[in-house]
Amino acid sequence: MSNKVRVRFAPSPTGGLHLGGVRTILYNYLFAHHHGGEFVLRIEDTDQNRYVEGAEQYIVDCLKWCGLIPDESPEKGGPYAPYRQSERKHLYYEYAQKLVDAGHAYYAFDTTNELENMRNQLRTDTNPNPQYDSNTRQQMRNSLSLPAEEVVDLLEKKTPYVIRIKMPQNQTVSFTDMIRGEIHFDTNLVDDKVLLKADGMPTYHLAVVVDDYLMKITHAFRGEEWLPSAPVHLLLWEYLGWKDNMPQWAHLPLILKPDGNGKLSKRDGDRLGFPVFAMDWKDPKTNDTTTGFKERGFLPEAFVNMLALLGWNDGTGQEIFSLDELVQKFSIDRVHKGGAKFDYEKAKWFNHQYIQHTADDKLLPLVKPYFEKEQIPIDDSYLQKVIGLIKERCTLLPDFVQQGRFFFVTPQHIDLPSIQAKWDEKKRQFFESWLAGLDGIGSWEHTAIEQHFNGVLDQHGLKKGDVLLPLRVMLVGGKFGPGVFIIAEMIGKAETALRITNVLSQL
Ligand code: GLU
């Protein structure tokens, strides 16, 4: 590649960031880093009606959490600043005007009512949704249908207008998508999209082309849902005389519902009980919060690794990749054309893998807040040891509290029925005499505790299998946790004795 690779993620700040959006960010990032290029974050906020307060900051926070930091952005600046389209408003008019002057676009003065009437009048069974296009534009109020003097007059009177692209008739426009290959569009099926709105703001269609050009974008990755807009963009690149600079496009496959039936939506997540957004998103209008992968207890590295594999693989069957390794191995040729089914169980599998391979001291600051939230008093070095003992049993970060609470507080609920099922006097006598002899254990560490335990067992003619489960339930509250003698060592002699005595009194 001769030109320096420059890619962009260009979100509209309209709400929470869907995992499909994060995957687009990731593929941008991987491609840019693989080619030693630059990754730009550009905020496409020209649609004031869809603008949502806080959504831009949220996107920035998600990028940070995922560790996918752009080289240029509104926050960071860069040689092509500003990176927020609303701050570039003054730039677009000139290009819209150029298109009008060259006959590729026109002024349209139609009011909302007139547009509505057109749709009602032209609606037929075969055309239930009439568009503003080469068939209808002559019947509307625009600079193609009205006499030239009237147009001048309307403009002089400052009549509000929009600028629309004039889609040519009977043409085929084509481009080669990096993932899908050659794609053709019939211009008769595309409407005369608005390029510049009455408030002087460009629409997405004009702004995306102008900014990709001005920002020297070489490759543009976006979701498959943008494919229908491609013919408009292709023609704009051509009409503005920039065809040779057009980025190579890759339209990424959709992320599908777990059953493969259609695009995964936030509602599917609510319905099936898994997150779809990267981080918690609180809708400022409704105050409703949608849970994110972060708050559900995913590690960002696991989330990113899982997303990389939703639509791409390296061909070897390898599933665990560090970000550096992904950068090295990623190639667009191996991105699938077909949609990728989202599988929450698989997402959890990735997180479990990452928890196992993350050092205990790295997990400590991630796990600690969950204990603090439940007001469990903790000591860092003790918690770090607990993390090492239970991480094998933890899939999501909150699991650490569930699996580890008993190391810090005496269990409130004891699963007595599972002890009572096989309880008898012999076992009670064993526990009583073991308790009485605890002071005889030299150093309170698990091998010495176990040795002493075995000795008392022999004296009572019992087998380990008879009493290990009751001991576990007494110390933990239920039938889970790591080695029971390690638990005893960790909670200490006094607490061990206290828990056993308490439970014995209830049996
Ligand atoms: N602003 C568009 C969006 O919200 C970006 C599409 C593109 O990347 O061209 O997804």
Residues whose N, C-alpha, C, O or C-beta is under 5 A from the ligand:
A	BS01	LIG	A10 P11 S12 E44 V208 F221 R222
